[in-house]
Each structure stands twice: as C-alpha cells, then as structure tokens.
Amino acid sequence: MPTPRRRILLIAAVPVIAAAALATAEFTSAFAADDLPAAPSAAAPAVASPAAGSPSATTKPADGAGAPAAGVAPGAAGPGSSAPVAPKAAGSKPAGPAAGKAPAPLAVQELPNQAKAGWKPIGSPKSRDVAPSSSLNECAAVEGATGWQQQGWASAAKTPAIQDTFTFATPADADRARQALNTQLDGCQNALRDAQTKQGRTADATSARTATSPVAGAWQYQWTAVPGMSAPGAQTHHVYLAGNGNVLTVLQYSDLASAGQGNSATPASDAELLTTLAGSLALTR
C-alpha cells in the first residue's frame, strides 16, 4: 500500500480553501519552495472517504503529490524515426495542447469575481510529481495522470484559489478521468455529510451542479466544514472542471463566512467561467 503524501498546500488542506490569512501565508511559503519536504506518514486529512465511485482511501495519496515537469506526458503517436513527417495543412490547429505540455493557467483577470476578490498570483506555475491518485477535495481524486501543474492565487481577503492542470498519455485517458470526476462531484453531498457525521457535527452539507457542457462542469457545495481538507466553518466551495484532448483542469476556491464572504457565483457566471476555462486548454499562451 503506497504511503499517502500531502498535497502541495501544506496547510492541513488541499486546494479546498484553508483558514484565511494563516492558510494563505503558509500556502505562499509552500508554493514558493523549490523542494517540498516529504509528508509525515500521519498527514492524511481527518475527513471521510470519497463518495461511492471515488478512489478508495487505500489508493489515493490523500494530500499527495504530483504535477507535470515539462515533457513528462508521452508525445502524440507519430511515424518512426526513419519515416518522413507529413507537413501540417495551412491553418490547421491541434485538437488540444501540445502533448506533454500543460497550457498556462488562467490569467488573473479571468478568475471568478476578480473585481471584488482582487486575486493575485502566488508565484509562478509549479510542476508536481504525479501519483496513481491525486486528491482534489473531500469528494474527488484524479487517477492516471502523467503530469500535474499547479497555480495558486491569494484574494484580498487572504483566501486562496487553486488551479490544477493534469496531462494524460492519451485523450481517452483524460476523458475517462474527467467522467470519473463528474460522477464523484455529482455525489459530493454524501461524502461531505459522512465527513461531518464522523466528526460529530450536524450533517448540513448540500451540493449541486451549477453549470454544464459536453466537456466541462461547475459545482458548488455549501456546508459547515470539518477540519482536514477544508478550513473549518460555514462556506460555499466552488469547483470548475474542463477537459480538452489529453488535458483536464480543475479550478477551486471557497467563499468563507469567517472572511465575510457570501456566495460569489451565479449559474450564469459559472457558465461563463466554464467557457473561459475550456477555451484556455486549447491555448499555449
């Protein structure tokens, strides 16, 4: 059984939002580090196992690691070394990002509620070592990725947003992972309530899909979070997922009652963000 490893935030949390100012300060420090310390064996978060259909606790690296170094993901299939390569037709575009290379994260002005949140980058995108299963939050994990890139931002309220971009060996592998995430996130309410019950809290979590498209989806869950992968207390957590070719990306942030934040998203704004997020995957910018 592989030893679970912490995710990069190093704040008793995953990209789910950590405790306001302290969490963001710790995340900033961790994100800027070139070499991350190995996680202690007891670092697994005190949260429930994922909902039915999610990776089991024995296979996911709870806060484990991973992101792509440049060129990690296998290249697209092509002719042998001795065969000539046919030139591309004029004006042709690839179906997705260049194989082995994750597209750049969203620009700061493209982030949700930027006018009020005032997001600022925390360093530059970082490559992380992939694991067989990489946890995203209390409900979902990504399996089978060959590369992982992560970017963080801090809001004016000192809360973080995280974008995790995963590359896969083939578009089919990426699509399987995306569909698995859809199932896990659709069943998030049960996982959250299970986590609350195990911590002796009132099971008040609710979860809903707020926008969808053939290759993207948005969810939000409202709950009184328990310690572990999320900051404790009342909050609305937002999750955005999109895929294209051999890449999928997940953007997450939370509106925390303790930071004086209400729900910053609407179905219309979530749909608009999904269009932006899906479109960004086709660019190398």
SELODREN-464340 format. One record per residue (C-alpha): residue in one letter; x, y, z; residue number from 1. Coordinates in steps of 0.25 Angstrom, whole numbers, plus 5000, padded with zeros to 4 digits. Layout:
<pts>
pt code=A&px=X&py=Y&pz=Z&pos=NUM
...
</pts>
This chain:
<pts>
pt code=M&px=5000&py=5000&pz=5000&pos=1
pt code=P&px=5006&py=5013&pz=4996&pos=2
pt code=T&px=5008&py=5023&pz=5007&pos=3
pt code=P&px=4999&py=5035&pz=5006&pos=4
pt code=R&px=5006&py=5048&pz=5002&pos=5
pt code=R&px=5002&py=5062&pz=5005&pos=6
pt code=R&px=4997&py=5071&pz=4994&pos=7
pt code=I&px=5005&py=5084&pz=4992&pos=8
pt code=L&px=4997&py=5093&pz=5000&pos=9
pt code=L&px=5003&py=5088&pz=5013&pos=10
pt code=I&px=4992&py=5095&pz=5021&pos=11
pt code=A&px=4984&py=5083&pz=5026&pos=12
pt code=A&px=4977&py=5085&pz=5014&pos=13
pt code=V&px=4976&py=5082&pz=4999&pos=14
pt code=P&px=4973&py=5092&pz=4988&pos=15
pt code=V&px=4960&py=5094&pz=4996&pos=16
pt code=I&px=4961&py=5107&pz=5004&pos=17
pt code=A&px=4970&py=5107&pz=5016&pos=18
pt code=A&px=4968&py=5116&pz=5028&pos=19
pt code=A&px=4968&py=5130&pz=5023&pos=20
pt code=A&px=4981&py=5139&pz=5026&pos=21
pt code=L&px=4989&py=5128&pz=5033&pos=22
pt code=A&px=4986&py=5118&pz=5022&pos=23
pt code=T&px=4989&py=5127&pz=5011&pos=24
pt code=A&px=5002&py=5131&pz=5017&pos=25
pt code=E&px=5006&py=5116&pz=5019&pos=26
pt code=F&px=5002&py=5113&pz=5005&pos=27
pt code=T&px=5010&py=5125&pz=4999&pos=28
pt code=S&px=5022&py=5119&pz=5006&pos=29
pt code=A&px=5020&py=5105&pz=5002&pos=30
pt code=F&px=5017&py=5109&pz=4987&pos=31
pt code=A&px=5030&py=5117&pz=4986&pos=32
pt code=A&px=5038&py=5106&pz=4991&pos=33
pt code=D&px=5047&py=5099&pz=4981&pos=34
pt code=D&px=5047&py=5086&pz=4988&pos=35
pt code=L&px=5036&py=5081&pz=4997&pos=36
pt code=P&px=5038&py=5073&pz=5010&pos=37
pt code=A&px=5033&py=5059&pz=5010&pos=38
pt code=A&px=5020&py=5057&pz=5017&pos=39
pt code=P&px=5019&py=5050&pz=5030&pos=40
pt code=S&px=5012&py=5037&pz=5030&pos=41
pt code=A&px=5001&py=5043&pz=5039&pos=42
pt code=A&px=4998&py=5054&pz=5030&pos=43
pt code=A&px=4985&py=5048&pz=5024&pos=44
pt code=P&px=4974&py=5058&pz=5026&pos=45
pt code=A&px=4963&py=5055&pz=5036&pos=46
pt code=V&px=4952&py=5054&pz=5026&pos=47
pt code=A&px=4942&py=5043&pz=5021&pos=48
pt code=S&px=4946&py=5034&pz=5010&pos=49
pt code=P&px=4941&py=5039&pz=4996&pos=50
pt code=A&px=4927&py=5036&pz=4992&pos=51
pt code=A&px=4923&py=5024&pz=4984&pos=52
pt code=G&px=4931&py=5023&pz=4971&pos=53
pt code=S&px=4942&py=5031&pz=4977&pos=54
pt code=P&px=4956&py=5026&pz=4979&pos=55
pt code=S&px=4958&py=5017&pz=4992&pos=56
pt code=A&px=4966&py=5022&pz=5003&pos=57
pt code=T&px=4976&py=5011&pz=5001&pos=58
pt code=T&px=4979&py=5016&pz=4987&pos=59
pt code=K&px=4978&py=5031&pz=4987&pos=60
pt code=P&px=4990&py=5039&pz=4992&pos=61
pt code=A&px=4981&py=5047&pz=5002&pos=62
pt code=D&px=4989&py=5060&pz=5001&pos=63
pt code=G&px=4999&py=5054&pz=4991&pos=64
pt code=A&px=5007&py=5060&pz=4981&pos=65
pt code=G&px=5009&py=5062&pz=4967&pos=66
pt code=A&px=5010&py=5071&pz=4955&pos=67
pt code=P&px=5016&py=5071&pz=4942&pos=68
pt code=A&px=5030&py=5074&pz=4939&pos=69
pt code=A&px=5031&py=5079&pz=4925&pos=70
pt code=G&px=5031&py=5067&pz=4915&pos=71
pt code=V&px=5026&py=5057&pz=4925&pos=72
pt code=A&px=5014&py=5053&pz=4918&pos=73
pt code=P&px=5016&py=5044&pz=4905&pos=74
pt code=G&px=5016&py=5051&pz=4892&pos=75
pt code=A&px=5006&py=5048&pz=4882&pos=76
pt code=A&px=5007&py=5036&pz=4873&pos=77
pt code=G&px=5015&py=5038&pz=4861&pos=78
pt code=P&px=5023&py=5032&pz=4850&pos=79
pt code=G&px=5036&py=5024&pz=4853&pos=80
pt code=S&px=5049&py=5031&pz=4853&pos=81
pt code=S&px=5052&py=5027&pz=4839&pos=82
pt code=A&px=5039&py=5031&pz=4833&pos=83
pt code=P&px=5036&py=5045&pz=4828&pos=84
pt code=V&px=5027&py=5054&pz=4835&pos=85
pt code=A&px=5016&py=5060&pz=4827&pos=86
pt code=P&px=5015&py=5075&pz=4828&pos=87
pt code=K&px=5002&py=5081&pz=4834&pos=88
pt code=A&px=4992&py=5087&pz=4826&pos=89
pt code=A&px=4992&py=5102&pz=4825&pos=90
pt code=G&px=4984&py=5108&pz=4836&pos=91
pt code=S&px=4981&py=5095&pz=4843&pos=92
pt code=K&px=4980&py=5095&pz=4859&pos=93
pt code=P&px=4983&py=5084&pz=4869&pos=94
pt code=A&px=4972&py=5077&pz=4875&pos=95
pt code=G&px=4977&py=5081&pz=4889&pos=96
pt code=P&px=4990&py=5086&pz=4896&pos=97
pt code=A&px=5003&py=5080&pz=4891&pos=98
pt code=A&px=5006&py=5066&pz=4896&pos=99
pt code=G&px=5013&py=5066&pz=4909&pos=100
pt code=K&px=5011&py=5081&pz=4912&pos=101
pt code=A&px=5001&py=5087&pz=4921&pos=102
pt code=P&px=4994&py=5100&pz=4916&pos=103
pt code=A&px=4997&py=5113&pz=4924&pos=104
pt code=P&px=4987&py=5115&pz=4936&pos=105
pt code=L&px=4976&py=5125&pz=4935&pos=106
pt code=A&px=4980&py=5140&pz=4934&pos=107
pt code=V&px=4977&py=5147&pz=4947&pos=108
pt code=Q&px=4966&py=5155&pz=4940&pos=109
pt code=E&px=4959&py=5143&pz=4936&pos=110
pt code=L&px=4957&py=5138&pz=4951&pos=111
pt code=P&px=4944&py=5138&pz=4957&pos=112
pt code=N&px=4939&py=5150&pz=4964&pos=113
pt code=Q&px=4952&py=5157&pz=4961&pos=114
pt code=A&px=4947&py=5171&pz=4962&pos=115
pt code=K&px=4943&py=5169&pz=4977&pos=116
pt code=A&px=4953&py=5157&pz=4981&pos=117
pt code=G&px=4965&py=5164&pz=4975&pos=118
pt code=W&px=4973&py=5151&pz=4973&pos=119
pt code=K&px=4988&py=5152&pz=4971&pos=120
pt code=P&px=4997&py=5141&pz=4967&pos=121
pt code=I&px=5005&py=5133&pz=4977&pos=122
pt code=G&px=5018&py=5131&pz=4970&pos=123
pt code=S&px=5018&py=5124&pz=4956&pos=124
pt code=P&px=5012&py=5111&pz=4952&pos=125
pt code=K&px=5019&py=5099&pz=4958&pos=126
pt code=S&px=5021&py=5085&pz=4954&pos=127
pt code=R&px=5018&py=5074&pz=4963&pos=128
pt code=D&px=5021&py=5059&pz=4964&pos=129
pt code=V&px=5008&py=5051&pz=4960&pos=130
pt code=A&px=5003&py=5039&pz=4968&pos=131
pt code=P&px=4994&py=5028&pz=4964&pos=132
pt code=S&px=4982&py=5036&pz=4970&pos=133
pt code=S&px=4983&py=5051&pz=4974&pos=134
pt code=S&px=4972&py=5057&pz=4983&pos=135
pt code=L&px=4965&py=5069&pz=4979&pos=136
pt code=N&px=4956&py=5071&pz=4991&pos=137
pt code=E&px=4947&py=5063&pz=5001&pos=138
pt code=C&px=4939&py=5057&pz=4989&pos=139
pt code=A&px=4948&py=5054&pz=4977&pos=140
pt code=A&px=4962&py=5050&pz=4972&pos=141
pt code=V&px=4969&py=5049&pz=4959&pos=142
pt code=E&px=4974&py=5036&pz=4954&pos=143
pt code=G&px=4984&py=5032&pz=4943&pos=144
pt code=A&px=4990&py=5046&pz=4941&pos=145
pt code=T&px=5005&py=5046&pz=4935&pos=146
pt code=G&px=5007&py=5061&pz=4939&pos=147
pt code=W&px=5002&py=5071&pz=4948&pos=148
pt code=Q&px=5003&py=5086&pz=4948&pos=149
pt code=Q&px=4998&py=5095&pz=4960&pos=150
pt code=Q&px=4996&py=5110&pz=4961&pos=151
pt code=G&px=4991&py=5118&pz=4973&pos=152
pt code=W&px=4985&py=5132&pz=4975&pos=153
pt code=A&px=4982&py=5139&pz=4988&pos=154
pt code=S&px=4970&py=5148&pz=4989&pos=155
pt code=A&px=4969&py=5162&pz=4996&pos=156
pt code=A&px=4962&py=5154&pz=5008&pos=157
pt code=K&px=4975&py=5145&pz=5009&pos=158
pt code=T&px=4968&py=5133&pz=5004&pos=159
pt code=P&px=4974&py=5124&pz=4992&pos=160
pt code=A&px=4969&py=5119&pz=4979&pos=161
pt code=I&px=4976&py=5107&pz=4972&pos=162
pt code=Q&px=4976&py=5102&pz=4958&pos=163
pt code=D&px=4981&py=5088&pz=4956&pos=164
pt code=T&px=4984&py=5084&pz=4942&pos=165
pt code=F&px=4987&py=5069&pz=4939&pos=166
pt code=T&px=4992&py=5063&pz=4926&pos=167
pt code=F&px=4990&py=5049&pz=4922&pos=168
pt code=A&px=4996&py=5039&pz=4912&pos=169
pt code=T&px=4984&py=5040&pz=4902&pos=170
pt code=P&px=4971&py=5048&pz=4901&pos=171
pt code=A&px=4964&py=5035&pz=4904&pos=172
pt code=D&px=4971&py=5034&pz=4918&pos=173
pt code=A&px=4968&py=5049&pz=4920&pos=174
pt code=D&px=4953&py=5047&pz=4917&pos=175
pt code=R&px=4952&py=5035&pz=4926&pos=176
pt code=A&px=4957&py=5043&pz=4937&pos=177
pt code=R&px=4948&py=5055&pz=4934&pos=178
pt code=Q&px=4936&py=5046&pz=4934&pos=179
pt code=A&px=4940&py=5039&pz=4948&pos=180
pt code=L&px=4942&py=5053&pz=4954&pos=181
pt code=N&px=4928&py=5057&pz=4949&pos=182
pt code=T&px=4922&py=5045&pz=4956&pos=183
pt code=Q&px=4930&py=5048&pz=4969&pos=184
pt code=L&px=4926&py=5062&pz=4969&pos=185
pt code=D&px=4911&py=5059&pz=4966&pos=186
pt code=G&px=4911&py=5050&pz=4978&pos=187
pt code=C&px=4919&py=5060&pz=4987&pos=188
pt code=Q&px=4908&py=5063&pz=4997&pos=189
pt code=N&px=4908&py=5049&pz=5003&pos=190
pt code=A&px=4923&py=5049&pz=5005&pos=191
pt code=L&px=4922&py=5063&pz=5012&pos=192
pt code=R&px=4911&py=5059&pz=5021&pos=193
pt code=D&px=4919&py=5046&pz=5024&pos=194
pt code=A&px=4931&py=5054&pz=5028&pos=195
pt code=Q&px=4922&py=5063&pz=5037&pos=196
pt code=T&px=4916&py=5051&pz=5044&pos=197
pt code=K&px=4929&py=5045&pz=5047&pos=198
pt code=Q&px=4934&py=5058&pz=5053&pos=199
pt code=G&px=4921&py=5058&pz=5062&pos=200
pt code=R&px=4916&py=5070&pz=5054&pos=201
pt code=T&px=4902&py=5073&pz=5048&pos=202
pt code=A&px=4901&py=5067&pz=5034&pos=203
pt code=D&px=4897&py=5080&pz=5027&pos=204
pt code=A&px=4905&py=5079&pz=5014&pos=205
pt code=T&px=4897&py=5082&pz=5001&pos=206
pt code=S&px=4904&py=5080&pz=4987&pos=207
pt code=A&px=4899&py=5084&pz=4973&pos=208
pt code=R&px=4904&py=5085&pz=4959&pos=209
pt code=T&px=4902&py=5099&pz=4955&pos=210
pt code=A&px=4906&py=5099&pz=4940&pos=211
pt code=T&px=4910&py=5088&pz=4930&pos=212
pt code=S&px=4915&py=5086&pz=4916&pos=213
pt code=P&px=4919&py=5074&pz=4908&pos=214
pt code=V&px=4934&py=5075&pz=4913&pos=215
pt code=A&px=4932&py=5084&pz=4926&pos=216
pt code=G&px=4924&py=5085&pz=4938&pos=217
pt code=A&px=4923&py=5094&pz=4951&pos=218
pt code=W&px=4919&py=5090&pz=4965&pos=219
pt code=Q&px=4917&py=5097&pz=4978&pos=220
pt code=Y&px=4915&py=5092&pz=4992&pos=221
pt code=Q&px=4910&py=5099&pz=5004&pos=222
pt code=W&px=4914&py=5093&pz=5017&pos=223
pt code=T&px=4920&py=5095&pz=5031&pos=224
pt code=A&px=4933&py=5089&pz=5028&pos=225
pt code=V&px=4941&py=5080&pz=5037&pos=226
pt code=P&px=4956&py=5081&pz=5039&pos=227
pt code=G&px=4964&py=5073&pz=5029&pos=228
pt code=M&px=4964&py=5077&pz=5015&pos=229
pt code=S&px=4956&py=5090&pz=5017&pos=230
pt code=A&px=4956&py=5101&pz=5026&pos=231
pt code=P&px=4946&py=5099&pz=5037&pos=232
pt code=G&px=4933&py=5107&pz=5038&pos=233
pt code=A&px=4922&py=5111&pz=5029&pos=234
pt code=Q&px=4926&py=5113&pz=5014&pos=235
pt code=T&px=4922&py=5111&pz=4999&pos=236
pt code=H&px=4932&py=5104&pz=4991&pos=237
pt code=H&px=4933&py=5105&pz=4976&pos=238
pt code=V&px=4939&py=5094&pz=4967&pos=239
pt code=Y&px=4941&py=5096&pz=4952&pos=240
pt code=L&px=4945&py=5085&pz=4943&pos=241
pt code=A&px=4948&py=5085&pz=4928&pos=242
pt code=G&px=4955&py=5076&pz=4918&pos=243
pt code=N&px=4961&py=5076&pz=4904&pos=244
pt code=G&px=4970&py=5066&pz=4897&pos=245
pt code=N&px=4980&py=5060&pz=4907&pos=246
pt code=V&px=4978&py=5070&pz=4918&pos=247
pt code=L&px=4968&py=5073&pz=4928&pos=248
pt code=T&px=4968&py=5085&pz=4938&pos=249
pt code=V&px=4961&py=5088&pz=4951&pos=250
pt code=L&px=4959&py=5102&pz=4958&pos=251
pt code=Q&px=4955&py=5103&pz=4972&pos=252
pt code=Y&px=4952&py=5114&pz=4983&pos=253
pt code=S&px=4943&py=5116&pz=4994&pos=254
pt code=D&px=4935&py=5127&pz=5000&pos=255
pt code=L&px=4937&py=5127&pz=5015&pos=256
pt code=A&px=4927&py=5133&pz=5025&pos=257
pt code=S&px=4938&py=5135&pz=5034&pos=258
pt code=A&px=4944&py=5145&pz=5024&pos=259
pt code=G&px=4931&py=5152&pz=5022&pos=260
pt code=Q&px=4929&py=5146&pz=5008&pos=261
pt code=G&px=4915&py=5142&pz=5002&pos=262
pt code=N&px=4913&py=5133&pz=4990&pos=263
pt code=S&px=4921&py=5140&pz=4979&pos=264
pt code=A&px=4915&py=5132&pz=4968&pos=265
pt code=T&px=4902&py=5130&pz=4960&pos=266
pt code=P&px=4899&py=5120&pz=4949&pos=267
pt code=A&px=4901&py=5130&pz=4938&pos=268
pt code=S&px=4915&py=5134&pz=4944&pos=269
pt code=D&px=4918&py=5119&pz=4945&pos=270
pt code=A&px=4914&py=5116&pz=4931&pos=271
pt code=E&px=4923&py=5128&pz=4926&pos=272
pt code=L&px=4935&py=5123&pz=4934&pos=273
pt code=L&px=4934&py=5109&pz=4928&pos=274
pt code=T&px=4934&py=5115&pz=4914&pos=275
pt code=T&px=4947&py=5122&pz=4918&pos=276
pt code=L&px=4953&py=5110&pz=4925&pos=277
pt code=A&px=4950&py=5101&pz=4914&pos=278
pt code=G&px=4956&py=5111&pz=4904&pos=279
pt code=S&px=4968&py=5113&pz=4911&pos=280
pt code=L&px=4972&py=5098&pz=4909&pos=281
pt code=A&px=4973&py=5100&pz=4894&pos=282
pt code=L&px=4984&py=5111&pz=4896&pos=283
pt code=T&px=4998&py=5110&pz=4899&pos=284
pt code=R&px=4999&py=5125&pz=4903&pos=285
</pts>
